[in-house]
């Protein structure tokens, strides 16, 4: 039995949830609007200030969709109330990031600066020249944009230069050994 799927998703006071036809769930809050299309076999109800996801059977597919749908709805509610963020660090001589409007400019050792436009609903913030914060209401979009930024200059394992998540641990490799030792 899905333990995650059984838990109701509490709806905060600032959030409005609407259920549409075809199992469409729309969540509106202070940080934005999100919606998703749930699987047609599942039943989604709003009662007593909480969202409840029910499944028709204990089949393997229904159990998997039950927990997934509940988790996605919980992420939407959390996203429109508090939002999600990913922090990245730039390590390297001369590496820095700048934000102007919705455009992020990265100077990470290439002959040219790399510019990235923020998708709708995503904001970039540079705390200092080497710390970048990606914020937004959609958890998947925040993670994807952070992964795209990290892919501009992945961390190399010898000198550990590059763009990494703030809590990411990259194992360091030893360089070449000297001959004759």
Wavefront OBJ file of the C-alpha trace (Angstrom):
o trace
v 0.000 0.000 0.000
v 1.360 3.416 -0.923
v 2.152 5.338 2.220
v 2.871 8.591 0.403
v -0.320 8.389 -1.635
v -2.455 7.902 1.464
v -1.371 11.187 3.067
v -3.618 14.162 2.307
v -1.990 17.337 0.963
v -2.912 20.249 3.226
v -3.955 23.427 1.415
v -2.604 26.636 3.035
v -4.866 29.691 3.368
v -3.140 31.589 0.534
v -3.554 28.757 -1.995
v -6.540 28.092 -4.253
v -6.962 24.631 -5.801
v -9.332 23.946 -8.679
v -10.113 20.579 -10.194
v -10.980 20.594 -13.870
v -12.362 18.027 -16.230
v -10.034 15.220 -17.256
v -8.290 15.147 -13.845
v -6.657 18.548 -14.267
v -5.375 20.038 -11.025
v -4.626 23.778 -10.961
v -2.930 25.392 -7.968
v -2.753 29.166 -7.577
v -0.748 30.901 -4.884
v 1.330 33.973 -4.103
v 4.323 32.800 -6.178
v 2.443 31.765 -9.307
v 0.102 29.302 -10.955
v 0.847 25.650 -11.688
v -1.287 22.940 -13.226
v -0.927 19.293 -14.117
v -2.887 16.564 -15.832
v -3.259 13.535 -13.541
v -3.800 10.001 -14.811
v -7.428 9.303 -15.725
v -7.665 6.214 -13.479
v -7.005 8.183 -10.285
v -9.619 10.193 -8.382
v -8.645 13.566 -6.924
v -10.879 15.261 -4.374
v -10.698 18.411 -2.259
v -12.306 18.046 1.155
v -11.732 19.709 4.554
v -8.906 21.920 3.283
v -6.868 19.038 1.884
v -6.333 17.287 -1.436
v -6.873 13.530 -1.403
v -5.738 11.193 -4.172
v -7.513 7.825 -4.461
v -6.748 4.837 -6.656
v -9.192 2.295 -8.076
v -7.203 -0.873 -7.310
v -4.050 -2.218 -5.680
v -2.466 -3.030 -9.029
v 1.215 -2.240 -9.487
v 0.590 0.601 -11.956
v -2.086 2.220 -9.785
v 0.100 2.025 -6.664
v 2.970 3.707 -8.495
v 0.758 6.446 -9.941
v -0.901 7.008 -6.562
v 2.286 8.056 -4.760
v 3.649 9.933 -7.775
v 0.515 12.014 -8.271
v 0.274 12.890 -4.596
v 3.964 13.922 -4.530
v 3.571 16.083 -7.664
v 0.533 17.840 -6.172
v 2.390 18.398 -2.891
v 5.323 19.898 -4.842
v 2.938 22.237 -6.667
v 1.411 23.450 -3.381
v 4.874 23.930 -1.860
v 6.103 25.699 -4.997
v 3.342 28.313 -5.115
v 3.690 29.077 -1.395
v 7.431 28.909 -0.657
v 9.082 28.134 -4.000
v 12.126 26.038 -4.814
v 15.743 27.025 -5.241
v 19.024 25.495 -6.324
v 22.360 27.056 -5.382
v 25.421 26.770 -7.603
v 29.040 27.754 -6.993
v 31.577 28.789 -9.634
v 35.136 27.687 -8.809
v 38.056 28.852 -10.910
v 40.299 31.813 -11.523
v 38.256 34.590 -13.090
v 34.992 32.635 -13.005
v 32.012 34.844 -12.254
v 28.319 35.291 -12.946
v 26.275 38.426 -13.588
v 22.537 38.972 -13.899
v 20.946 41.784 -15.890
v 17.181 41.589 -16.078
v 16.327 37.978 -16.844
v 19.636 37.266 -18.579
v 22.472 35.381 -16.887
v 26.023 35.960 -18.120
v 28.660 33.401 -17.157
v 32.380 33.990 -17.522
v 33.867 30.550 -16.968
v 37.148 30.366 -18.844
v 35.910 30.374 -22.422
v 37.017 32.988 -24.964
v 33.523 34.465 -24.791
v 30.906 34.964 -22.085
v 28.024 32.469 -22.056
v 24.577 34.085 -21.892
v 21.420 32.285 -20.794
v 17.869 33.617 -20.805
v 15.705 32.675 -17.818
v 12.564 30.739 -18.803
v 9.195 32.028 -17.651
v 8.728 31.522 -13.910
v 12.463 31.185 -13.185
v 14.668 33.901 -11.693
v 18.437 34.102 -11.317
v 20.120 35.793 -8.378
v 23.840 36.283 -7.840
v 24.726 36.538 -4.139
v 28.387 37.314 -4.803
v 30.278 36.936 -8.041
v 30.655 33.187 -7.625
v 27.381 32.054 -6.013
v 24.288 31.691 -8.182
v 20.734 30.960 -7.001
v 18.054 29.611 -9.367
v 14.518 30.181 -7.999
v 11.017 29.334 -9.155
v 7.697 27.736 -8.275
v 8.025 24.662 -10.522
v 10.424 22.125 -8.980
v 11.135 20.369 -12.266
v 11.864 23.619 -14.118
v 14.207 24.878 -11.377
v 16.147 21.613 -11.440
v 16.374 21.591 -15.230
v 17.605 25.194 -15.466
v 20.178 24.546 -12.722
v 21.364 21.450 -14.607
v 21.635 23.495 -17.826
v 23.735 26.133 -16.040
v 25.955 23.437 -14.524
v 26.431 21.838 -17.951
v 28.067 25.034 -19.271
v 31.262 24.114 -17.389
v 31.048 20.810 -15.450
v 33.528 20.298 -12.626
v 36.747 18.689 -13.768
v 38.142 16.187 -11.237
v 41.809 17.259 -11.212
v 41.698 20.895 -10.088
v 37.967 20.951 -9.241
v 37.280 23.952 -11.460
v 33.816 24.449 -12.889
v 30.204 24.967 -11.857
v 28.783 22.724 -9.144
v 25.851 22.568 -6.767
v 26.688 24.055 -3.391
v 26.347 20.696 -1.606
v 27.858 18.577 -4.388
v 30.951 16.571 -3.520
v 33.267 15.873 -6.449
v 35.937 13.211 -5.808
v 39.362 14.569 -6.647
v 41.655 12.533 -8.878
v 45.414 12.425 -8.502
v 47.489 13.990 -11.234
v 50.295 12.278 -13.111
v 52.924 10.600 -10.987
v 56.518 11.631 -11.528
v 58.793 9.201 -13.311
v 61.496 7.552 -11.217
v 59.696 7.653 -7.872
l 1 2 3 4 5 6 7 8 9 10 11 12 13 14 15 16 17 18 19 20 21 22 23 24 25 26 27 28 29 30 31 32 33 34 35 36 37 38 39 40 41 42 43 44 45 46 47 48 49 50 51 52 53 54 55 56 57 58 59 60 61 62 63 64 65 66 67 68 69 70 71 72 73 74 75 76 77 78 79 80 81 82 83 84 85 86 87 88 89 90 91 92 93 94 95 96 97 98 99 100 101 102 103 104 105 106 107 108 109 110 111 112 113 114 115 116 117 118 119 120 121 122 123 124 125 126 127 128 129 130 131 132 133 134 135 136 137 138 139 140 141 142 143 144 145 146 147 148 149 150 151 152 153 154 155 156 157 158 159 160 161 162 163 164 165 166 167 168 169 170 171 172 173 174 175 176 177 178 179 180 181
